[in-house]
Amino acid sequence: MSIKYTEDHEWVKVEGDIATVGITQHAQDALGDVVFVELPEIGKTYAQKDTAGVVESVKAAADVYMPVTGEVVEVNQALADEPSLANSDPMGAGWFFKVKLAKPDEIAALMDEAGYNAFAA
């Protein structure tokens, strides 16, 4: 299992052909208190970099982009019911959705943790 990062501040944890996606600690720090999350539709296929959802905070609203091409197979209903999970546990219970990878090779182009930390600094 590896975790990769995008320039749009999403994290991607790959297990087999399923990728779990959320926003990074840096993103939630920048957004502040998350008050609303719009999740993608289960069964819908997205291309890499498509807008797949929205996260709104007391400060701003931001799109959540699809980090890899694939079909949404699960969404985090707990996050929709309690958006503050994106703040309290962005890399755990605050995950957004799971995607069945259509182009697994796209993962290799994403940043590792050291690369992302340098990018976000």
N, C-alpha and C positions, 0 to 999 in steps of 0.2 A: 504494500500500500504506500502510495506516495502522495504528497500534497504539492500542488503547483499553484501559481498565482498569475493573475492577469494585470495588465496595465490599467484596467478599469476597477481594480481593487476587489475582485472576486477570488475566492480560493476554490480549488477543485481537488477533491480526494477521490482517487481512482481505486476501485476494488473490482477486479475482473473487467467486465464490459460496462460497469455502472459507475458514473461519476456523481458524487454528491457535491453540491455547489452552495456557497454562502458568501457573505461579505466579510472582508478582513477586519481585524482589530483596528487597523489604520482608518478604514472607511467608517466604521461605527464611531470612532473617536472624532472624526471630522464632521459627521452628521449630527452628533449629539443624540438626545433621547428620541428613539424611534417610536412613532405613534401609529403608523399604518404600514402594512405590507401588502402589495398586490402580487400574487403568485401566478405562474403560468398555468395553462390548461393541461391537465393530464391527457396524454395521447397525442398532443400536438408536437410536430417536428419543427425544430428551429435550426437555422444555419448559424455557424460561429459568428459572433458579434451582433446577432439580432437582439432586439430588446425583448427580454423574457419576463420582466416584472418591474415593479416600482417599490422603492422604499422611501417613506416620508418621515421626516423628523420635525422637531419643533423649529429647527433652523432652515431646512431645505428639503427638496424632493430630488431623488436621483433614480435614474434607470438602473436596472440590474440587467447586465448583458449576458447572453449565452456564451460561455467560454469555449465550448466545443459544439460541433454539429451533432444533433441527436434528438431522440424522442423523450419527452418528459414522461417518466414512469411513476413518479410519486412527488407530492408536495408536502411540506411541513405544515399541517393544519394547526398544530400547536402554536407555530409562529404567527399564523394569521389571527388566531384568537388572542395571543399575547405577544405583540410586536416587540416588547422590551427584551425578549430573549435574544434579539439581534445585538443588544447592548451587553447583556449580562453574560452571554456565552456564545459569541459570534462563530467560534470554530467548533462548537459542539451542538447543544440543543437548539441554537439559533440558525441551523442550516435552512436553506430556502427550498431546494428541489433536487431531485435525482434524475439523471439523464442516461438513457442507454446510448452508448457511443456509436455513432455511425462512421466516424473517421478517427480511430484511435491514434493515428499518427499526429493529430493536432496537439495532443498532450505534450509531445516532445518540444514543441515551440514555446510553451509557457515557461514562466520563470520558476526557479527553485526558490527556497526561502531566503538564501543569501542574496540572490539577484533581486528579489522583490524588496527586501529590506533596504538595499542600496537605492533602488528605484524610488521607494516611498520616502526616503530621508530628505 
